[in-house]
Amino acid sequence: MEDLEFGPVEFVLAAFDGDKPDAGVIDAIADLVAAVTVRLIDLVYVSRDEDGAIHWAEVDEAGIELGSIELPASGLATHEDVEEFGGGLEPGTSALLLAVEFVWAKHLASQLAAAGGYVVASARIPAPVVNAAVAGVEA
């Protein structure tokens, strides 16, 4: 069986102060893509104004340069996704809503599908919680 076109995808809302992400954030995303750790398949700029209204734009429309990164599923993040994730933003902040494909899991997902299997549950443990648990401190 051939692998699926896309592996598992996760939305990640990465917030920051101000209206544009620091260049280091874009560089970190580019590094992950270059290392083939993840494939960035969609990226949306989201902001919440002081009145609580949520605004969004595709990154190119927001003036955020991605360099050579292409988004093979641009438009995957829907208006409903943006509203749901953007609702967690504090007024006056901005974020990037990333849709990242777990490249490492694509083959496994293909084999599960071919065998009639499927993932029953998945949970992400935030990095600060993992680090605190390993260090034996409370997060």
C-alpha positions in Angstrom: 0.0 0.0 0.0 1.1 3.5 -0.8 1.4 6.0 2.0 -1.4 8.5 2.6 -0.8 11.9 1.1 -0.8 13.5 4.5 0.0 12.2 8.0 -1.6 13.3 11.2 -2.0 17.1 11.5 -2.2 19.2 14.6 -3.2 22.8 15.0 -0.9 24.8 17.2 -1.8 28.4 18.2 1.4 30.2 19.1 0.7 33.6 20.6 3.1 36.6 21.0 3.0 40.2 22.1 2.6 42.8 19.3 1.4 42.4 15.8 4.2 40.4 14.2 6.1 37.3 15.4 9.8 37.7 16.2 12.0 36.6 13.3 13.3 33.8 15.6 9.8 32.2 15.6 9.8 32.1 11.8 13.4 30.8 11.8 12.4 28.0 14.3 9.5 27.0 12.0 11.8 27.0 9.0 14.3 24.8 10.9 11.7 22.2 11.7 10.5 22.1 8.1 14.1 21.9 6.8 14.9 19.0 9.2 11.7 17.2 7.9 10.5 17.0 11.5 7.2 18.4 10.5 5.6 19.7 7.3 3.9 23.1 7.6 0.7 22.7 5.6 -1.2 25.8 6.5 -0.4 29.0 8.5 -2.8 31.7 9.5 -2.1 35.0 11.3 -4.7 35.7 14.0 -5.1 38.7 16.3 -7.6 39.8 18.9 -8.2 43.5 19.3 -8.8 45.3 22.6 -12.6 45.0 22.1 -12.2 41.2 21.8 -12.9 40.9 18.1 -10.9 38.2 16.3 -9.2 39.1 13.0 -7.3 36.8 10.7 -5.4 36.7 7.4 -3.3 34.3 5.4 0.3 34.9 6.4 1.3 36.4 3.0 -1.6 38.9 3.3 -0.4 39.8 6.8 3.1 40.6 5.5 4.8 37.6 7.1 7.6 36.2 5.0 8.1 32.4 5.0 11.0 32.3 2.7 11.0 29.0 0.7 8.3 27.3 2.8 5.3 26.3 0.7 1.9 25.5 2.2 0.5 22.5 0.4 -2.9 22.6 2.1 -3.4 26.4 2.4 -7.0 27.0 3.5 -7.2 23.9 5.7 -7.7 26.1 8.7 -11.3 27.2 8.4 -13.0 30.3 9.8 -14.4 28.1 12.5 -11.0 26.8 13.5 -9.7 30.4 13.7 -12.6 31.5 15.8 -12.2 28.5 18.2 -8.5 28.9 18.7 -8.5 32.7 18.5 -11.0 32.7 21.3 -8.2 31.8 23.7 -6.1 34.9 22.8 -6.0 37.8 25.3 -7.2 41.1 23.8 -4.4 43.0 22.2 -2.3 39.9 21.3 -1.6 38.1 18.0 -0.7 34.5 17.1 0.1 32.2 14.3 -2.2 29.2 13.8 0.0 26.5 12.4 -1.3 23.3 10.8 1.7 20.9 11.1 1.8 17.4 9.7 3.7 14.9 11.7 6.0 13.5 9.0 7.3 10.8 11.3 3.8 9.4 11.7 2.7 9.4 8.1 3.8 5.8 7.3 2.3 4.4 10.5 -1.0 6.2 9.7 -0.9 4.6 6.3 -0.3 1.1 7.6 -3.0 1.5 10.3 -5.5 2.6 7.6 -4.6 -0.3 5.4 -5.1 -2.8 8.3 -8.5 -1.2 9.2 -6.9 0.3 12.3 -7.2 3.8 13.7 -5.9 5.9 16.5 -8.3 5.8 19.4 -6.9 8.8 21.4 -4.0 11.2 21.3 -3.0 13.8 23.8 -0.2 16.4 23.8 1.6 17.2 27.1 2.8 20.8 27.0 6.6 21.2 27.1 6.6 23.2 30.4 4.6 20.4 32.1 7.0 17.7 30.9 10.0 19.6 32.0 8.6 20.4 35.4 7.6 16.7 35.9 11.0 15.5 34.9 12.6 18.0 37.2 10.2 17.0 40.0 8.6 20.4 40.4 5.1 21.6 39.9 4.4 23.4 36.6 
